[in-house]
């Protein structure tokens, strides 16, 4: 982790800094996602960059990774308890951006489960 200079705010910013980390956390706040699903929700992210950022989030205890024994193995990402705690302050930031910057939230739409 980057130097936080003894400041918890800087430490938190360091943990979530990265072009795709905030969006990945936000989307995982709606539901766990497989890698391909998460990549689809983040248009423009490369597989390499998303993998690196998810690994950093995992190392910082924000995201957990679960591997299902199947062929091929399936990896599902979800927020840890610490990661879920980030959703409330992110919601406050979302509301602030809507009020002061005029940005309307683009909430994800997930495909319906097929029977």
Buried (B, 14 or more C-beta within 10 A) or exposed (E): EEEBEEEEEBBBEBBBEBEBBBBBBBBBBBEBBBBEBBBBBBEEBEEEBBEEBBEBBBEBEBBBEEEEEEEEEEBBBBBBEEBBEBBEEBEEEBEEEEEEEEEEEEEBEEEEEEE
